[in-house]
Amino acid sequence: MKPYKFILSGGGTGGHIYPAIAIANELKSRFPDAEFLFVGAKDKMEMQKVPQAGYAIEGLWIAGLQRRLTFDNAAFPIKLLISLWKSRNIIKKFKPDVVIGTGGFASGPLLQMANSLNIPTVIQEQNSFPGITNKLLSKKANKICVAYENLEHFFPKEKMILTGNPVRQDVLDIDSKRSEAISYFNLDDNKKTLLILGGSLGSRRINQLIEKELDFLLALGIQIFWQCGNFYMAEYKRFSDKEDVQVVSFIDRMDLIYAAADFVISRAGASSVSELCLVGKPTIFIPSPNVAEDHQTKNGKAIVDKKGALLIKENELDEKFESVFNTLIHDENLQTNLSLNMKKLAKPNATKDIVEEIIKLIK
């Protein structure tokens, strides 16, 4: 029997890339001789992250539509046609058994072409409010693996399977890693640790907030581990000179930093929310309002509505942040309840469940 072949596409941010890599890793563990190819957008972060994970990737000349009139928007139809043509060539040459899309610009033309060539497609939708690309692709997709309930008004009900989002498997067992984590990141074991996450690209608004509130936070006797993003590192690295503050652009061992953290302030991207449910640390979500259909607010609210986290909107940070954080850090009952409720929402087997659906298609 010839080895199975899989094409995966997901990119633009870590929230689309890491689920695709997690699915590929799980498929590889089931089918060690399978062949894999990723397809991404030419100048996006997947072009680095996917080869680092050990997979080949081809780039498409594609970008999203901007909300205002720009040169990129004028070029969009040309980029789309070229990307469709190149996707067709990639598929014809590689001859995949299944094409899997986890979101991002490149997955649109790729899955569209796979559908037109009658190759089975699987969509993995991370968000509680799907983007326009996946809504369009869902009409022809064979399976749609979702992370949230009640998406029937976006997708055909008979194709949907509630699986949760694929997450790094190394975050499943962090309780045993605390002492390793404290020494790895050179933290003080006698102080509580606040972890600040701005998403894979960093967050300007969260960085501004932490800069403004740094003295307030340090006065509470905690230490701060602050992931500011590559883009902002030059501006914020000077705060690492302060005692009990570490500023980094990127975190290479998420499992260990989760193990060390006592509190988390985070964006509400779908992958971050799914990971934090597994980790179960008391969390304040600050959703980005600058994403399509405000889906981060909806992701965060899905957890808040089940009393698993706190949420502050960006436009309310100045008035609410200090009182919300003060309450959280001093109320141990609240901390315990948030952790328990958050962990109830975790889906630790998401990657395996998605792969089971893919295998059903090829069998």
Backbone hydrogen bonds, N-H to C=O, Kabsch-Sander energy under -0.5 kcal/mol:
donor,donor_aa,acceptor,acceptor_aa,energy
6,F,35,E,-2.8
7,I,98,V,-1.8
8,L,37,L,-2.3
9,S,100,I,-2.3
10,G,39,V,-0.5
11,G,103,G,-1.6
16,H,13,T,-1.6
17,I,13,T,-1.9
18,Y,14,G,-2.4
20,A,16,H,-1.0
21,I,17,I,-2.3
22,A,18,Y,-2.7
23,I,19,P,-2.3
24,A,20,A,-2.3
25,N,21,I,-2.8
26,E,22,A,-2.0
27,L,23,I,-2.6
28,K,24,A,-2.6
29,S,25,N,-1.8
30,R,26,E,-1.4
31,F,27,L,-3.0
34,A,31,F,-2.2
35,E,4,Y,-2.7
37,L,6,F,-2.0
38,F,56,A,-2.5
39,V,8,L,-2.2
40,G,58,E,-2.7
42,K,60,L,-3.2
44,K,41,A,-2.0
47,M,44,K,-1.8
48,Q,45,M,-1.6
49,K,45,M,-2.5
50,V,46,E,-2.1
52,Q,48,Q,-1.8
53,A,49,K,-1.2
53,A,50,V,-0.6
54,G,51,P,-1.5
55,Y,50,V,-1.8
58,E,38,F,-2.5
60,L,40,G,-2.9
62,I,60,L,-1.5
70,T,68,R,-0.6
74,A,70,T,-1.8
75,A,71,F,-2.0
76,F,72,D,-0.7
76,F,73,N,-0.8
79,K,75,A,-2.7
80,L,76,F,-2.9
81,L,77,P,-2.2
82,I,78,I,-2.6
83,S,79,K,-2.6
84,L,80,L,-2.6
85,W,81,L,-2.3
86,K,82,I,-2.7
87,S,83,S,-2.6
88,R,84,L,-2.3
89,N,85,W,-1.9
90,I,86,K,-2.7
91,I,87,S,-2.6
92,K,88,R,-2.6
93,K,89,N,-2.2
94,F,90,I,-2.7
95,K,91,I,-2.7
97,D,5,K,-3.0
98,V,5,K,-1.1
99,V,120,P,-2.3
100,I,7,I,-2.8
101,G,122,V,-2.8
102,T,9,S,-3.0
107,S,104,G,-0.8
108,G,104,G,-0.6
108,G,105,F,-1.0
110,L,106,A,-1.6
111,L,107,S,-2.3
112,Q,108,G,-2.3
113,M,109,P,-2.2
114,A,110,L,-2.3
115,N,111,L,-2.7
116,S,112,Q,-2.0
117,L,113,M,-1.6
118,N,115,N,-1.5
119,I,114,A,-2.7
122,V,99,V,-2.2
123,I,143,K,-2.4
124,Q,101,G,-2.8
125,E,123,I,-0.6
125,E,145,C,-2.3
126,Q,124,Q,-0.7
135,K,131,G,-1.7
136,L,132,I,-2.2
137,L,133,T,-2.6
138,S,134,N,-2.0
139,K,136,L,-0.9
140,K,137,L,-1.2
141,A,137,L,-1.5
142,N,121,T,-2.0
143,K,121,T,-1.4
144,I,159,K,-2.5
145,C,123,I,-3.0
146,V,144,I,-0.6
146,V,161,I,-2.7
147,A,125,E,-0.9
154,F,151,L,-1.9
155,F,151,L,-2.1
159,K,156,P,-1.6
160,M,156,P,-0.7
160,M,157,K,-1.0
161,I,144,I,-2.4
163,T,146,V,-2.4
163,T,161,I,-0.9
164,G,146,V,-2.2
171,V,168,R,-1.5
172,L,169,Q,-1.5
174,I,171,V,-0.5
177,K,174,I,-2.0
178,R,175,D,-0.7
181,A,177,K,-2.6
182,I,178,R,-2.5
183,S,179,S,-1.8
184,Y,180,E,-2.5
185,F,181,A,-2.3
186,N,183,S,-0.7
187,L,182,I,-2.8
189,D,187,L,-0.7
191,K,188,D,-1.8
194,L,223,Q,-2.9
195,L,193,T,-0.6
195,L,263,F,-2.9
196,I,225,F,-2.8
197,L,195,L,-0.5
197,L,265,I,-3.0
198,G,227,Q,-0.7
202,G,199,G,-1.3
207,N,203,S,-2.3
208,Q,204,R,-2.4
209,L,205,R,-2.2
210,I,206,I,-2.6
211,E,207,N,-2.4
212,K,208,Q,-2.2
213,E,209,L,-2.5
214,L,210,I,-0.8
214,L,211,E,-0.6
217,L,213,E,-2.6
218,L,214,L,-2.8
219,A,215,D,-1.9
220,L,217,L,-1.3
221,G,218,L,-1.9
222,I,217,L,-0.8
223,Q,192,K,-2.8
224,I,244,D,-3.1
225,F,194,L,-2.9
226,W,224,I,-0.6
226,W,246,Q,-3.2
227,Q,196,I,-2.6
227,Q,225,F,-0.6
228,C,226,W,-0.8
228,C,248,V,-2.5
229,G,248,V,-0.7
232,Y,229,G,-1.1
233,M,229,G,-0.7
233,M,230,N,-0.9
235,E,232,Y,-0.5
236,Y,232,Y,-1.7
237,K,233,M,-2.3
239,F,236,Y,-1.9
240,S,237,K,-1.9
241,D,238,R,-1.6
242,K,239,F,-1.5
245,V,242,K,-1.3
246,Q,224,I,-2.4
248,V,226,W,-2.7
252,D,250,F,-0.6
257,I,253,R,-2.0
258,Y,254,M,-2.5
259,A,255,D,-1.6
260,A,256,L,-1.9
261,A,257,I,-1.6
262,D,193,T,-2.8
263,F,193,T,-1.9
264,V,282,P,-2.2
265,I,195,L,-2.7
266,S,284,I,-2.2
267,R,197,L,-1.0
273,V,269,G,-2.6
274,S,270,A,-2.3
275,E,271,S,-2.6
276,L,272,S,-2.8
277,C,273,V,-1.7
278,L,274,S,-1.4
279,V,275,E,-2.1
280,G,276,L,-3.1
284,I,264,V,-2.7
285,F,283,T,-0.5
285,F,310,L,-3.1
286,I,266,S,-2.8
291,V,288,S,-0.5
294,D,291,V,-2.1
295,H,292,A,-1.8
297,T,294,D,-0.6
298,K,294,D,-1.3
299,N,295,H,-2.6
300,G,296,Q,-2.7
301,K,297,T,-2.6
302,A,298,K,-1.7
303,I,299,N,-0.8
303,I,300,G,-0.9
304,V,300,G,-2.4
305,D,301,K,-3.1
306,K,303,I,-0.9
307,K,304,V,-2.2
308,G,303,I,-2.3
310,L,283,T,-2.4
312,I,285,F,-2.5
316,E,313,K,-2.0
317,L,314,E,-1.5
320,K,316,E,-2.4
321,F,317,L,-2.4
324,V,320,K,-2.5
325,F,321,F,-2.8
326,N,322,E,-2.4
327,T,323,S,-2.2
328,L,324,V,-2.2
329,I,325,F,-2.6
330,H,326,N,-1.3
331,D,327,T,-1.3
332,E,330,H,-0.8
335,Q,331,D,-2.0
336,T,332,E,-2.4
337,N,333,N,-2.6
338,L,334,L,-2.7
339,S,335,Q,-2.2
340,L,336,T,-2.5
341,N,337,N,-2.6
342,M,338,L,-2.4
343,K,339,S,-2.3
344,K,340,L,-1.4
345,L,341,N,-0.6
345,L,342,M,-1.3
346,A,343,K,-1.3
350,A,347,K,-1.6
353,D,349,N,-2.7
354,I,350,A,-2.5
355,V,351,T,-2.3
356,E,352,K,-2.1
357,E,353,D,-1.5
358,I,354,I,-1.9
359,I,355,V,-2.7
360,K,356,E,-2.0
361,L,357,E,-1.2
362,I,358,I,-1.5
363,K,359,I,-2.1
